[in-house]
């Protein structure tokens, strides 16, 4: 596939808008708001279901432009027959998981950029 095709295919799925369940959600995470080192895609089967299955991809380089990773995200969406695809282009927080990578209620010791920041706006809240 030509360079950029997977990003275009993903954008096309997103532009289709709400087409019902199952819904695939895509979110990017990184140590700051400049580089996405983790992408998570979750499938929501109906309005009362938890997100399941969930797949995560990690890298030390930018994932929002990674054609191989975007191909894997597209394959995951297709395998789970998602009718709707929703994605936040911005990085929405640290790639480490509270309660798994660091204690619940604490800030990530590795991603100091996010300490005291709203993960959606990037604005300081503390």
C-alpha positions, -999 to 999 in steps of 0.1 A, spaced: 0 0 0 12 35 -8 26 57 20 -3 75 38 -31 51 27 -38 37 61 -41 72 77 -65 81 48 -85 49 53 -88 55 90 -99 91 84 -126 79 59 -140 55 85 -141 83 111 -158 107 86 -187 83 81 -199 93 116 -223 75 138 -234 43 121 -244 24 153 -227 -4 173 -202 -18 175 -182 14 180 -144 15 178 -127 42 199 -91 52 193 -70 73 217 -33 83 217 -11 87 247 24 100 252 49 114 277 40 149 266 15 165 242 40 162 213 47 125 207 22 97 208 40 65 220 8 45 228 -24 40 209 -54 22 223 -84 9 203 -114 -4 222 -146 -19 208 -179 -11 225 -206 -36 214 -237 -19 227 -247 11 249 -245 -9 282 -213 -28 274 -178 -23 287 -151 -16 262 -140 -51 251 -119 -62 234 -91 -36 238 -58 -36 219 -28 -15 227 3 -6 206 35 10 219 65 26 203 93 50 211 84 70 180 53 89 168 24 65 163 -2 89 148 18 87 115 30 51 117 15 33 87 23 -2 100 6 5 133 -24 23 117 -28 -8 95 -29 -30 126 -56 -6 141 -76 -9 109 -73 -47 109 -85 -47 146 -115 -25 137 -124 -47 107 -119 -80 127 -144 -67 153 -169 -54 126 -171 -19 140 -198 2 123 -187 35 139 -151 47 144 -143 76 168 -109 90 174 -93 119 193 -63 132 173 -47 149 202 -27 130 229 -49 126 259 -25 117 286 4 96 298 10 62 282 15 46 317 -15 33 336 -25 44 370 -27 15 394 -6 -7 370 26 13 362 24 36 393 2 38 424 -34 47 422 -40 84 430 -4 94 422 10 111 392 33 92 368 69 97 379 81 93 343 57 117 325 61 149 345 44 169 316 10 156 326 14 163 364 -14 187 372 -27 190 336 -62 183 323 -55 155 298 -80 168 272 -72 205 272 -36 203 283 -43 232 307 -28 232 342 -56 225 367 -35 224 400 
